[in-house]
Amino acid sequence: MCLEVLNVRERCKISFNVPKKKDFSCLHFFFSIKLHSNHRNQLRHIPVIRRQTMDSLRPELHNIIKQSDLILDGNPTRYHLKPETLSHNESQPYRKIMFGERNKNKPHRVILIVGETGTGKTTLLNTMVNYMLDVQRKDQVWFEITDDQSDLSSAHSQTSKITVYGFYLQESKIYLTIIDTPGYGDTRGVDLDKEIAESLLFLSNSEEGINEIHAVCLVIKATQNRLSDRQIYIFDAVQSLFGRDIAENIVLLFTHSDGKRPKNALTAVEEAKIKCAVNDKKQPVCFLFDNCQSETADEDDDQEEYEMTQEQSWNRSFKGMGQFLDFIREIQPKSLKMTQDVLQNRKQLEANINNLQSRVELTELKQSQLKQTQKALEENKKNVENNKNFEYEVEVPYKEKVDIDLSLAYNAVCCTVCEENCHYPGCWRITTVPMCHVMKAGHCTVCTNKCHHSKHVKEAKIYQTKMRTETRTYENLKKEYDGKIGDGVSLVKKLEEELQELEKDKIKLINEAFDCVETLEKIALNTNSVLTLQHIDFLIEKLKERNEPEKFKMLETIKNRAGKGKKGALGYFSSFFKK
């Protein structure tokens, strides 16, 4: 007698304490009814049962079920595929979930999945798995490899890391490594996005040896009429990691699709200036998926309608998956070497820009302080001529260490000599200061004096410029400048010279910041990245003050090229820094 699989397609609404079936036993169900037979008259209907013998399943599916845990009985019956290897090392910025052992003679593809929380990445990943296992709707089973965390809030600790799924089951015709990113742009702040970026870099240098990517998949709901500021920021952050050659490997995966080309969603992608592969008609390369395959029937569902809907959902999603896998079989992979170079340069340049902007602002505050002193001398001209002491007030900038806002970052590398923030935000997964990206040949590439790494600290504090009002005296001012003033040079003249020196320093800093943005413009695919745009307005303003039209017009071009979508994403990005 063969063992039967029972799939309960309807359950009575009245609770009569019948245990839910947990194994492949028809006896389990019938014994449950028999035990409560005296309550049978309370039932509105008897559950409709579909019997499917294990012998009717293909042997390969039978074997896979043996390697799986039952999630939920129904039509389809859902199983969680048990991994052979589950690695979650706290010292690594990613976790590994491996199914089977890789045979290097079988075709292997690597894809990166990116999407905002709630777009349906979990179902999409599971659809890939079922397609590669050649699961058919008539089999009435559904396998899942994810732990249902991909589309949950990233407040869960495990979702703050990249998950690397290695799908190497012998039943599959192709091996697939899926790099699943947590929901980019989560509410803990923008620094998490930079952590994920560094995770990709870490992964490329790890024992997994993922040195190339066949496709970067941007997951979007087909029903969207516009991309949210957060979505634009998400995709922008990812595109900012790669070199220019990655564009032809970026594809759009539309979920919750009705099978029609999502014109509104595609228009939204175009308006957001999202770069991706295009077909012969110069249209974005996209693939369509439904998200209903794993849904089981409720007792109130019309069974005929349910079966028809499920059949359409499976056909639609499996057609899209077949087209997608054909694409990644044919496309040339892109090396992560350019990504490593872009990421390294971007981190150094962004750190420089952040530091330079702070130094420009401090220089302007010092200029203001000197002008206040000049004004006090002018107002007390007679006292100065008579060498008579007097008091005056002045606003003085000073540095103070403050705690980091943990919604933005966890650590910063700061110079204790220059009292500057050399790497903030963005410095997170280093154990010692010399390992920081801004260090080169033992010295900092950012702080004013390019100090040795031993003069730096990594901690959850940063330097913050503050202002205080001080009452000063003419006598102390003369003592301060004693020895600085040569023969025939007045104190007023010396103050003017200092102002000119500060102006020269400011011009130099502004030009250095401009050079950083210009370099970023040249090396990355996403030349109008939000991470670059955050500094644009500041630099445009300063270059206009300097009357350097060629430079500020170039920056305005970058800004205008970004379009309204990127400016909205910039607002999303900037909102974290206003808390």
Secondary structure, DSSP 8 states (H G I E B T S, - for coil): ---EEEEE----SS--------SS-HHHHHHHHHHTGGGGGG-SS---EEEEEGGGS-HHHHHHHHTEEEEE-SSSEEEEE--SEEE--TTSSEEEEEES---TTS-EEEEEEEE-TTSSHHHHHHHHHHHHTT--GGG-EEEE-S-S-TTS-TTSGGGGSEEEEEE--TTSSSEEEEEE---TT-TT-THHHHHHHHHHHHHHTSTT---EESEEEEEEETT-SS--HHHHHHHHHHHTTS-GGGGGGEEEEEES--SS--HHHHHHHHHTT----B-TTS-B-EEE--S-TT----TTS-HHHHHHHHHHHHHHHHHHHHHHHHHHHHS--EESHHHHHHHHHHHHHHHHHHHHHHHHHHHHHHHHHHHHHHHHHHHTHHHHHTT---EEEEEEEEEEEEE--TTT-S-EEEETTTTEEEE-SS--S-SSGGGSTTEETTEESSSTT--BGGGEEEESEEEEEEEEEEEEEHHHHHHHHTTTS-TT--HHHHHHHHHHHHHHHHHHHHHHHHHHHHHHHHH-S-TT-HHHHHHHHHHHHHHHHTT-HHHHHHHHHHHHHHHHHHHHHHHHHHHGGG-
